[in-house]
Amino acid sequence: MTRRTALVAAAAAALVLAPTAAMAYDAPGFASSVSDPTPVAGTPITFAVNGNPAIAGKTVLLTVTSTPASLPNSAIQIAGTATATKVAGANGDVTFSVTLSQAGTYDAVATVDGQAVSTQSLAVAAQGTAAAKAADADNGLAETGFDGAGLAAGAGALVLAGAGAVLVAKRRQSVQVGA
C-alpha cells in the first residue's frame, strides 16, 4: 500500500511540474536572459548569454526561428540579419539585439561549436492588441509568478482520484475480510 501511495504521489508531482521544463534551456555552466520574453512586435529586445569563461574568444551563433514557419524571415532582425555571430568576451558574455516585427512565437537558440548552450521562447504580441497595451501601460515594476489555477485544478483532481482509489480498495478489502 505504501509503495502504491508513493507511486501515485510521484506521478502527481511529475504532472504538476512537467510544464515548467519546457520554458527555457541553459546548458550546464551557462545562463541566458531576454530583456522581454513577451515583447510587442517591432520593439527591440536584448538576448544575452552570460558568464562561462570557457567560451571566451569563441564565436556564438544566435538563430531565431518562428512558429508557425509561415512567418517570413523578414520578420526577424538580429542587427539586420536572421542569424548573427559574435565573439564572446573574456568572461564569456555575449549580447545580441533582436527585433521581431510580426506577432507570433519565436525560439532563440545560441550555439557554440555546434552545441546549443541556450534556448529561449518568445511570444510576440501584435501592436494594438490588449497584450501590447498592457506592455505600454507597464508601471516599471517586475511581474512575478504565473496563473496556476489550471495546475491547481489538475492537482486537486489527482488528489480526489487518489482518495477515491483508496476508498474503493479499502471497501473491497473489507468485503473480502467479511466474506
C-alpha positions in Angstrom: 0.0 0.0 0.0 2.9 2.4 0.8 4.5 1.6 -2.5 1.3 2.4 -4.4 0.9 5.7 -2.5 4.5 6.7 -3.3 4.0 5.9 -7.0 0.8 7.9 -7.1 2.5 10.9 -5.4 5.4 10.7 -7.8 3.1 10.6 -10.8 1.1 13.6 -9.5 4.4 15.6 -8.9 5.5 14.8 -12.4 2.3 16.0 -13.9 2.3 19.2 -11.9 6.0 20.0 -12.6 6.0 19.0 -16.3 5.1 22.4 -17.8 8.0 24.1 -16.1 10.6 22.1 -18.0 9.7 23.4 -21.5 10.2 27.2 -21.0 13.9 27.7 -21.4 17.1 25.7 -21.6 20.6 26.6 -20.5 23.5 24.2 -20.8 25.4 23.5 -17.6 27.6 26.4 -16.8 25.7 28.8 -18.9 23.0 31.4 -18.1 20.9 33.4 -20.5 18.4 36.1 -20.4 16.0 38.0 -22.6 15.1 41.6 -21.8 11.4 40.9 -22.5 10.1 37.4 -23.3 6.7 38.8 -24.4 7.6 41.9 -26.5 5.4 43.9 -28.7 6.1 43.5 -32.5 8.8 45.9 -33.6 10.2 46.5 -30.2 14.0 45.7 -29.9 14.9 43.2 -27.2 18.2 42.0 -25.8 19.3 38.3 -25.8 22.3 37.7 -23.6 24.4 34.6 -22.9 26.2 35.1 -19.6 29.3 34.1 -17.7 31.1 31.0 -19.0 34.8 31.8 -19.4 35.2 28.5 -21.3 33.7 30.2 -24.4 35.8 33.4 -24.1 37.0 34.3 -27.6 34.8 31.7 -29.3 32.1 32.5 -31.8 28.5 32.3 -30.5 25.8 31.9 -33.2 22.2 33.1 -32.4 19.5 31.6 -34.6 15.9 32.8 -34.3 13.1 30.7 -35.8 9.4 31.4 -36.0 6.4 29.2 -35.2 4.5 28.8 -37.4 7.1 28.6 -40.1 4.7 30.7 -42.3 6.1 33.8 -40.7 8.6 35.3 -43.1 12.3 35.5 -42.4 12.0 39.3 -42.9 10.0 39.4 -39.6 13.2 38.6 -37.7 16.0 41.1 -37.4 19.2 40.5 -35.4 21.1 43.6 -36.0 19.9 43.3 -39.7 20.0 39.5 -40.2 18.1 36.4 -39.2 21.2 34.8 -37.6 24.1 36.5 -36.1 27.5 35.6 -34.8 29.6 37.4 -32.1 32.8 36.6 -30.4 32.4 36.1 -26.6 34.2 38.5 -24.3 36.8 37.4 -21.8 34.2 36.4 -19.2 32.1 34.5 -21.8 29.4 37.2 -22.1 27.6 37.9 -25.4 24.7 40.2 -26.1 22.5 40.4 -29.2 19.9 43.0 -30.2 16.8 41.4 -31.7 13.7 42.9 -33.3 10.8 40.8 -34.2 8.4 42.7 -36.5 5.4 40.3 -36.6 3.3 38.7 -33.9 3.9 35.0 -33.3 6.1 32.6 -31.3 9.8 32.6 -31.8 12.6 30.4 -30.5 16.1 31.9 -30.0 18.9 29.4 -29.8 22.5 30.3 -29.0 25.2 27.7 -30.1 28.9 27.4 -29.5 30.9 24.9 -31.6 27.6 23.4 -32.9 26.3 22.7 -29.3 23.2 24.6 -28.1 24.1 26.5 -24.9 20.8 28.4 -24.5 17.2 28.3 -25.8 14.6 30.9 -25.1 11.0 31.1 -26.3 9.5 34.5 -27.2 5.8 35.3 -27.6 5.4 38.5 -29.6 2.2 40.4 -29.4 0.8 42.4 -32.3 0.8 46.2 -32.0 -2.6 47.5 -30.8 -3.6 44.2 -29.0 -4.5 44.0 -25.4 -1.1 42.5 -24.6 0.6 45.4 -26.4 -1.5 47.9 -24.5 -0.7 46.2 -21.2 3.0 46.3 -22.1 2.7 50.0 -22.9 0.9 50.6 -19.6 3.7 48.9 -17.6 4.5 50.8 -14.5 8.1 49.7 -14.4 7.6 47.1 -11.7 8.6 43.5 -12.4 5.8 41.0 -12.7 6.4 37.7 -10.9 4.6 34.4 -10.7 2.0 32.9 -13.0 -1.6 31.9 -13.1 -1.5 28.4 -11.5 -5.3 27.8 -11.5 -5.0 25.1 -14.1 -2.2 23.3 -12.3 -4.1 23.6 -9.0 -7.3 22.2 -10.6 -5.3 19.3 -12.1 -3.5 18.6 -8.8 -6.9 18.7 -7.0 -8.4 16.2 -9.5 -5.4 13.9 -8.9 -5.9 14.1 -5.2 -9.6 13.3 -5.5 -8.9 10.4 -7.8 -6.3 9.0 -5.4 -8.6 9.3 -2.5 -11.4 7.6 -4.5 -9.0 4.7 -5.3 -8.0 4.3 -1.7 -11.7 4.2 -0.6 -12.5 1.6 -3.3 -9.5 -0.5 -2.2 -10.5 -0.3 1.4 -14.1 -1.2 0.6 -13.0 -4.2 -1.4 -10.7 -5.3 1.3 -13.4 -5.1 4.0 -15.9 -7.0 1.7 -13.3 -9.8 1.3 -12.5 -10.0 5.0 -16.2 -10.1 5.9 -16.9 -13.0 3.4 
